[in-house]
């Protein structure tokens, strides 16, 4: 039985959304506290004691305090998600870790660069060449995912894993930004499978219009 779980971070943070999705997927009770963005609080000494980077999320499960969203999701999967989102077979889990680490190193920086561009740069000064360069990089990453999903429903096989959680969090923002997107039919089918999961909808499908530059 989980001890009291507490999560700090605003609902429209992509990294917070990964943790919320994992918590919801596992049916765990938790408390989420708004911090960051319009809520502020990241510079408070009390919050810095939870996350010295003064970023979101921060996470507590009983006497365990953590930061870094992928580490938190892995912890939840390992502790509460065996035979759900944590494969018992080490070989299968290695594939899950492969896609999870690739999301950190390659995929998230690529798609998030587009979102950050829209957040920080007003549309009146958007530069077409700069935008094309970052969109092309994101599309190349999505193409890798699309090829991988050609013969399987989820990133590492037949069932949802924590790799889908950390990567799939991108899809709500990606499909709701005003950019041209190539057709990635396998990614689109994956997205539809995720949309059928209430935990994905609750954790990830959170409006972000208030974050965008005007």
C-alpha positions as CSV (number, residue, x, y, z in Angstrom):
1,X,0.0,0.0,0.0
2,X,1.4,3.4,-1.0
3,X,2.2,5.9,1.7
4,X,0.9,9.4,1.3
5,X,2.0,10.5,-2.2
6,X,2.4,14.2,-2.9
7,X,3.3,15.8,-6.2
8,X,4.3,19.5,-6.7
9,X,3.8,21.1,-10.0
10,X,1.2,22.8,-12.3
11,X,-1.1,20.7,-14.3
12,X,0.0,22.0,-17.6
13,X,3.7,21.1,-17.2
14,X,4.6,18.3,-19.5
15,X,7.0,16.8,-16.9
16,X,4.3,17.0,-14.2
17,X,1.9,15.4,-16.6
18,X,4.1,12.3,-16.9
19,X,3.9,11.7,-13.2
20,X,0.1,12.4,-13.0
21,X,-0.5,9.9,-15.9
22,X,1.6,7.2,-14.2
23,X,-0.2,7.8,-10.8
24,X,-3.6,7.6,-12.5
25,X,-2.6,4.6,-14.6
26,X,-1.7,2.8,-11.4
27,X,-4.8,3.9,-9.5
28,X,-2.7,5.5,-6.7
29,X,-4.1,8.1,-4.4
30,X,-2.1,11.3,-4.3
31,X,-2.2,15.1,-3.7
32,X,-1.0,17.5,-6.3
33,X,0.0,21.0,-5.3
34,X,0.1,23.8,-7.9
35,X,3.6,25.4,-8.1
36,X,5.6,27.0,-11.0
37,X,4.4,29.1,-13.9
38,X,1.7,31.5,-12.9
39,X,1.6,30.0,-9.4
40,X,5.2,30.8,-8.6
41,X,6.8,29.3,-5.5
42,X,9.8,27.8,-7.1
43,X,12.2,30.2,-5.3
44,X,10.8,29.5,-1.9
45,X,13.4,27.8,0.4
46,X,10.8,25.2,1.3
47,X,10.4,24.2,-2.3
48,X,14.2,24.3,-3.0
49,X,14.6,21.8,-0.3
50,X,12.4,19.4,-2.3
51,X,14.0,20.2,-5.7
52,X,17.3,22.1,-5.7
53,X,16.9,22.8,-9.4
54,X,13.8,24.9,-8.5
55,X,11.9,23.3,-11.3
56,X,8.8,21.0,-11.4
57,X,8.0,18.4,-10.5
58,X,8.9,17.5,-6.9
59,X,7.6,14.2,-5.5
60,X,7.2,12.5,-2.1
61,X,6.2,9.0,-1.3
62,X,6.3,8.8,2.5
63,X,9.9,9.6,3.5
64,X,11.2,9.5,-0.1
65,X,11.7,12.8,-1.8
66,X,12.5,12.9,-5.6
67,X,12.8,15.1,-8.6
68,X,13.3,14.4,-12.3
69,X,10.1,13.2,-13.9
70,X,11.5,10.1,-15.7
71,X,13.1,8.9,-12.4
72,X,9.8,9.4,-10.6
73,X,7.9,7.5,-13.3
74,X,10.4,4.6,-13.2
75,X,10.1,4.5,-9.4
76,X,6.3,4.4,-9.6
77,X,6.4,1.7,-12.2
78,X,9.0,-0.4,-10.3
79,X,7.2,0.0,-7.0
80,X,3.6,-0.2,-7.9
81,X,3.4,-1.2,-11.5
82,X,4.7,-4.7,-12.0
83,X,2.7,-6.5,-14.6
84,X,1.1,-3.2,-15.4
85,X,3.7,-0.7,-16.8
86,X,6.8,-2.4,-15.4
87,X,7.8,-5.5,-17.3
88,X,9.1,-8.3,-15.1
89,X,11.4,-9.7,-17.9
90,X,14.7,-7.8,-17.9
91,X,15.1,-8.1,-21.6
92,X,11.7,-6.5,-22.2
93,X,12.4,-3.9,-19.6
94,X,15.7,-3.1,-21.4
95,X,13.6,-2.1,-24.5
96,X,11.4,0.1,-22.3
97,X,14.5,1.8,-20.8
98,X,15.9,2.3,-24.4
99,X,12.8,4.3,-25.4
100,X,12.7,6.1,-22.1
101,X,16.3,7.2,-22.3
102,X,15.9,8.1,-26.0
103,X,13.0,10.3,-25.1
104,X,15.2,12.2,-22.6
105,X,18.2,12.6,-24.9
106,X,16.5,13.1,-28.3
107,X,12.8,13.1,-28.6
108,X,11.7,15.5,-25.8
109,X,14.3,18.1,-26.7
110,X,13.2,18.0,-30.3
111,X,9.4,18.4,-29.9
112,X,9.7,20.7,-26.8
113,X,11.8,23.1,-28.8
114,X,8.8,23.8,-31.0
115,X,6.6,24.4,-27.9
116,X,9.2,26.6,-26.3
117,X,9.4,28.6,-29.5
118,X,5.7,29.3,-29.5
119,X,5.8,30.0,-25.7
120,X,8.7,32.5,-25.8
121,X,8.4,34.0,-29.2
122,X,5.4,36.2,-30.1
123,X,3.8,35.2,-33.5
124,X,4.5,38.7,-34.8
125,X,8.2,38.0,-34.9
126,X,8.2,34.3,-35.8
127,X,11.0,33.4,-38.2
128,X,10.0,30.9,-40.8
129,X,13.5,29.5,-41.3
130,X,14.1,29.0,-37.6
131,X,10.7,27.4,-37.1
132,X,11.2,25.0,-40.1
133,X,14.6,23.9,-38.7
134,X,13.1,22.9,-35.3
135,X,10.0,21.3,-36.8
136,X,12.2,19.2,-39.2
137,X,14.1,17.9,-36.2
138,X,11.0,17.0,-34.3
139,X,9.5,15.3,-37.4
140,X,12.7,13.2,-37.8
141,X,12.2,12.0,-34.2
142,X,8.5,11.3,-34.8
143,X,9.5,9.3,-37.9
144,X,11.6,7.0,-35.8
145,X,8.6,6.4,-33.5
146,X,6.4,5.9,-36.5
147,X,8.6,3.2,-37.9
148,X,8.9,1.5,-34.6
149,X,5.2,1.3,-34.2
150,X,4.6,-0.3,-37.6
151,X,4.5,-3.8,-36.0
152,X,3.5,-3.1,-32.4
153,X,0.8,-1.1,-30.6
154,X,3.1,0.4,-28.0
155,X,6.7,1.6,-28.0
156,X,8.3,-1.5,-26.4
157,X,5.7,-4.2,-27.4
158,X,2.2,-5.3,-26.9
159,X,1.4,-3.4,-23.7
160,X,1.7,0.1,-22.3
161,X,4.9,0.8,-20.4
162,X,6.5,3.7,-18.7
163,X,8.2,4.4,-22.1
164,X,4.8,5.3,-23.6
165,X,4.1,7.5,-20.6
166,X,7.2,9.7,-20.9
167,X,7.0,9.9,-24.7
168,X,3.3,10.0,-25.2
169,X,2.9,13.1,-23.1
170,X,4.1,15.0,-26.2
171,X,1.0,14.1,-28.2
172,X,-1.6,16.5,-26.9
173,X,0.6,19.6,-27.4
174,X,2.0,18.3,-30.7
175,X,-1.4,17.8,-32.2
176,X,-2.8,21.1,-30.9
177,X,0.0,23.5,-32.1
178,X,-0.6,25.5,-35.2
179,X,2.1,23.9,-37.3
180,X,2.2,21.7,-40.4
181,X,2.7,18.0,-39.5
182,X,3.4,15.2,-41.9
183,X,1.2,12.1,-41.7
184,X,2.5,9.6,-39.3
185,X,-0.2,6.9,-39.4
186,X,1.4,4.7,-36.7
187,X,1.9,7.6,-34.3
188,X,-1.7,8.7,-35.0
189,X,-3.0,5.1,-34.2
190,X,-0.8,5.1,-31.0
191,X,-2.3,8.4,-30.0
192,X,-5.8,7.0,-30.4
193,X,-4.9,4.1,-28.2
194,X,-3.7,6.4,-25.6
195,X,-6.8,8.6,-25.8
196,X,-8.8,5.5,-24.9
197,X,-7.1,5.5,-21.5
198,X,-8.7,7.7,-18.9
199,X,-5.4,8.2,-17.2
200,X,-3.9,9.7,-20.3
201,X,-6.9,12.0,-20.8
202,X,-6.8,13.2,-17.2
203,X,-3.1,13.6,-16.9
204,X,-2.1,14.9,-20.4
205,X,-5.0,16.5,-22.2
206,X,-4.7,19.8,-20.3
207,X,-5.2,23.1,-22.2
208,X,-2.0,25.2,-22.6
209,X,-3.3,28.4,-24.4
210,X,-2.4,30.5,-21.4
211,X,1.3,29.5,-21.8
212,X,1.7,30.7,-25.4
213,X,3.2,34.0,-26.4
214,X,0.8,36.4,-28.1
